[in-house]
């Protein structure tokens, strides 16, 4: 067996040449983006695919033990991973938008402005659909159909509004995928965490000193469930557009 010395003697030294500082910074952003994104979406799938069916099998005393211990920890990583994913993603995207706008004589601020305007309004429309919490707007398939139509219209609007010939496939793909993810993050902080932290407190108080859990907790739990389900479905087109950015040039350049 040749010793490492002999291997080193005969094997050509690997050619390692680190790219420049800007490329290294972007790679760091991308790395943080992946790590935080996997943590966020991984926990989202855990909640939807494992935790919801698991909780249905537990009786109230067991829930009183499990929920106050499991959920605060899981929701802490969930909501902060969402923030880190989005901030790293936006910083990375800002670099792409800046380069495209510079080359095309456009305004990066206008692209970002349209991004936040469109996708925040979409989030508000989808949230408004959840507020009644009864009748057809309490049916998953109906909400899914409404959500799909609204998001397709928003994506189309983003493409039409950013169609000056200099926008790259990376800018446009992330403009849609990142927009969906921006809404998902607003759902995490604006709906899921806001509701779950109260449900955890009520469950804990009920388990420790028998305080009855308020009746309204049922409607709140339903809203958090529907929002989490919606986020799980949103993650599918979101990840498509993340991957399409550099690998599937469907939006021209
Ligand atoms: C506002 C939210 C987000 C923004 C602004 C954003 C932005 C970006 C940008 C600019 C890229 C690089 C694209 C390229 O190199 O052409 C990217 C890639 C990627 N993003 Fe995001 N992202 C967001 C959310 C997410 C989320 C939630 C995930 C979940 C895991 C995610 C996963 C990925 C992956 C896997 C890639 C790599 C694609 C590839 O190189 O093939 N992103 N994202």
Boltz pocket constraint, residues with backbone or C-beta under 6 A from the ligand:
constraints:
  - pocket:
      binder: B
      contacts: [[A, 33], [A, 34], [A, 36], [A, 37], [A, 38], [A, 40], [A, 41], [A, 85], [A, 86], [A, 88], [A, 89], [A, 90], [A, 92], [A, 93], [A, 94], [A, 96], [A, 170], [A, 174], [A, 177], [A, 178], [A, 179], [A, 181], [A, 182], [A, 238], [A, 242], [A, 243], [A, 244], [A, 245], [A, 246], [A, 247]]
      max_distance: 6.0
